[in-house]
Structures are given as structure tokens and as C-alpha cells.
Amino acid sequence: QVQLMESGGGLVQPGGSLRLSCAASGFTFSLYGMSWYRQAPGKERELVATISAGGTTNYADFVEGRFTISRNNYLKKMYLQMNSLKPEDTAVYYCNAHNDRAYWGQGTQVTVSS
């Protein structure tokens, strides 16, 4: 059974940091590109960051150097380190795995508010 399970979300003040994790199982993790998406209320889901199977990373423009995506193929985990968080980063963050197929987690809530 394919599973992607996000964790690490929560409430943080502007300027704070969070580290999101995505634990994968049920597929060959090392062969899949991995991405973080997010969706705020009333907005479309948008790509935040991607890390390829080979480790190449890409970020959305709004990241502005604040986030770092990484993966550990031995642990079958993918991470998003988020620093200098802004209120506009508030969203549900989703883990995505992609190759010949695509899989999604259920999301973890990130709320940036004072």
C-alpha cells in the first residue's frame, strides 16, 4: 500500500521556522522525484519545491531562498526546511511523489500568524 505521510506542521510566528517531513512507503522511493505543494484557502494548489531522483532541486519564486528541500533515500523521507516564514506561507502542505505515477499525502497544516 502506497503511503505518504506529512508531519511537522503547526503554528509559528512570522519569521519563525518549521521543518516538514514526508515519510514514504509502498513504492521505490529512490526512483521518484519528490515535491512539496501547498494550498491556501480559496487558492489553487501550487508547487513549492521539487527534488529529483538524482537530487536536483528547484524552488518556486516565492520561496526566495527561505526553504530547503532534501531527501534521504535510506530513510525514505523527504523534508522541507522552512525559515523566515511569512503569513502568506499559511497553507496545507502536501507531499508528492512522481515518476510513472503520482502519489499524494493528505497534507499538514502550516499556520504563520502572530
Long-range contacts (C-beta under 8 A, 24 or more apart in sequence): 1-25, 1-26, 2-26, 2-27, 2-103, 4-95, 4-96, 4-97, 4-103, 4-104, 4-105, 5-95, 5-105, 5-106, 6-93, 6-94, 6-95, 6-105, 6-106, 6-107, 6-108, 7-108, 8-108, 9-93, 9-108, 9-109, 9-110, 9-111, 10-109, 10-110, 10-111, 11-111, 11-113, 12-85, 12-110, 12-111, 12-112, 13-112, 13-113, 13-114, 14-85, 14-86, 14-87, 14-112, 14-113, 14-114, 15-84, 15-85, 16-85, 16-112, 17-81, 17-82, 17-83, 17-84, 17-85, 18-82, 18-85, 18-110, 19-79, 19-80, 19-81, 19-82, 20-79, 20-80, 20-82, 20-93, 20-108, 20-110, 21-77, 21-78, 21-79, 22-77, 22-78, 22-79, 22-95, 22-105, 23-75, 23-76, 23-77, 24-76, 24-77, 24-78, 24-95, 24-97, 25-76, 27-97, 27-101, 27-103, 29-73, 29-76, 29-97, 30-73, 31-99, 32-97, 32-98, 32-99, 33-97, 33-98, 33-99, 34-69, 34-71, 34-78, 34-95, 34-96, 34-97, 34-98, 35-95, 35-96, 35-97, 35-98, 36-69, 36-78, 36-80, 36-93, 36-94, 36-95, 36-96, 37-93, 37-94, 37-96, 38-89, 38-91, 38-92, 38-93, 38-94, 38-110, 39-91, 39-92, 39-94, 39-107, 40-88, 40-90, 40-91, 40-92, 43-91, 45-94, 48-80, 48-93, 49-80, 51-78, 53-99, 62-88, 82-110, 85-110, 85-112, 86-112, 87-112, 87-113, 88-112
